[in-house]
Amino acid sequence: MAFINTVPVDQATGEVRTMYENNQGNLGYVPNYAKIFSDRPEVMAAWAKLISSIRANLDLRRYELITLAAARALHSSYCMLAHGTILREKFYPPEQLSAIADDFTSADLAPVDVAIMSFAEHIVRDATSVTAEDVQHLREYGLTDAEIFDIAAASAARCFFSKLLDALGAEPDSAYGQLEAELQQHLTVGRPISQAAGEQVAATAP
């Protein structure tokens, strides 16, 4: 479901079909966010390259925590659920992850993680209010300026993706309904999870 017309999965050809297939290869279905880009697959390709270059400089857990904090501030269910799923599968039990989603400052995280997530949230809410003292606070946890850049880049990039999806009505994929019910509630901070089953690109005949 989206507010704009998108290329149906069973009618996709050329670059759009390739985009759908690539995303299906990662998730097992064509996600709703990919359909949003069906009129501009080159923008999806550029986004993938950008976020990959940012993510390459961060360890996975830190990247996912930054993204979760940014998505929370953006009220993005889609990104909360997507990145919360990764944190659930690889790093945290559902009870702690629910606590992190609710209030990461009191969820038994290391102080440096809290500082990083707070900085990400600050950027999303009002980047113009970030001060040199805020950056110095991160340095006091041993973070280098390059690492601080990475945190800021990941946070700012999330604004583009989350806001674009929500602006055009992309609903979080129904696959996220497989998460624990309570965790779903904590991660669904904006648009509700879609009730429509995920679609797949049909294989081409040999």
N, C-alpha and C positions, 0 to 999 in steps of 0.2 A: 504494500500500500504506500502510495506517495501522492504528493499534491501535483506533481507533473507527470506527463505521460512518459513512460520508459519503454525501452525495446523489450518485448516479451522474450523470455528465455528460449522458447521454441522457434523464434523467428530471427535470432541473432546471427549475424554473419560478419566476416572480416574481423576488424579490430575489436568490435564489441563481443563477438563470440570468443575471441582469444582472451579478452579480459574476463569474461564469465568463466571460461575454462580454468584460467589461472587461479581465480578465487575459489572455484569449486575444488581444485586440487588441494588447496590449503584447508578447506573446511568440510568438504564432502557435499556441499550444496552451493548454489549461487546465492550469496548473501544480499539482503535488501540494499545495503549500502552500495554494492557494485552497480545495481540497476540505476541508482541515482546518477551515475556517471555515464550512462549509456549513450547520451548525446555528445559527450566529450570524453571518450576513452583516453585521449592524450593527456587530459588533466589527471586522471587516475594514475597513469604511468609516471607522470611528474611527481605526484604525491608519493607514490611508492618509492621512488628514488630518493626523495627528500627525507622521508621518515626513516628509510633504511640507513641513510648516511648519518642521521642523528643517533639512531638506536645502536649503531655499530660502536659508538664511543661509551656506552653505558652497559653495566652488567644488567642482566634481564630483570632481576628483582627490583633494582633501583628504578629502572625505566618504567616498570609496571606500577610501582608506587607513585612515581611522579605523574604518570598518566591518570591513575585513579584519582589523585588529588585534583588534577586539572578538570577531569570529567565531572567530579562531584561539584566543583564550583560552577561548572557550566550547566548543571542539571541534565547531563546527557546520560540517559538510561543506556543507550546503545553502547557507548564507550565504557561506562561503568560495568556493564554486564560482560562485554568482550574481554576487558582487561582484568576484571574480577575473576573471570573463569580461569585465566592463566595463573593468577595468584592462588586460586583455590587448588588447581591441579598440581602446582609445583612448589608452593611455599607455605601456605597457611591453612589450618583447619577452618571449617565454615564458621565456627563461633568467633574465632579471632578476626576473620575477614569481615564478618558482619560488624564487629566492633570498630575495625579500621574504617569501614565505609561510613559509619555513623559519626565517629569522632576519633580521628587518628591520634590526637594528642593524649588520649587516655586508653590506648589499645595495646599497651605493653610493647611498643616499638622502641628501638634504640633512639637516644636523643638526636643523633645525626639524621635518622630517617624522619623524625618529626620535623626537624628543621628544614629538610629538603622538601617535604610535602607542604609545609607552611609557606615556603617560598614559592612553590608552584601555584598554590592557591592564591597567594598575593598577586602574582603576575596576572592570573586570569581575571581576578576581580577588579584590579586597577593597577596596571603596570606603571602608570605615571606617578604612583605614590611610593614606588620602590626607591629606597635611598642607598647611598653608599654604605651606611651603617648596616643595612640589611645584607648587603653583599659581604661586608666584613664579618658579620655574624656567622656566615657560612664558612669563611676562611678559618674561623676559630675552631671549627670542627675538623680542620685538616684538609678541607677541600681546596683544590687548586682553582685558579681562574678559568682554566680550560674546562674543568668539571662543572663549575658554576655556569659557564656558557652552555654546556650540554643540558643542564637542568632547565635553563631559561628557554633554550631552543625546543626542547621536548614539550614544555608547557605552552609556548606560543604556537607551535605547530598543531597541538590538540585543539586550540581555538578554531583554526581553519576547518578542520575535519568535522568536529562535533557540531559547530554552528551551521555548516553547510548541510549536514544530514538533517538536523532538526528543522532548519528553515524550509526544507523541501519535503518534510513529512516522512522520512524514513523510519519505519518501526523496527525495534530490535527483533532479530530473527527468532522464530518459534523454538529453535534449538536451545535457547537459553532457559526454556521452561523445564529443562532437565536438571537444573541446579536445585539444591535444597530449597524448599518453599520459603523458609525464613530468610535465607541468604538472598533469594530473588527479591524479596521485599526491601531489603536494605540496599540493594544495588539498583533498583528501579526508582530512579529519582526524578524522572521526567516522563517521556512517552512510555506507554505500556508495551509489553511484549506482544508481538504479532501472534495472531491465532492461525495464520495461513501457513501451511506446511512449506518447507523449503523445496525449491525446484532444482532440477539438474539438467544440464545440457546433454542432449541425447548424443550418443556416440555416432560418428559418421560411419557409413557403410564402407567396408574394405574394398 
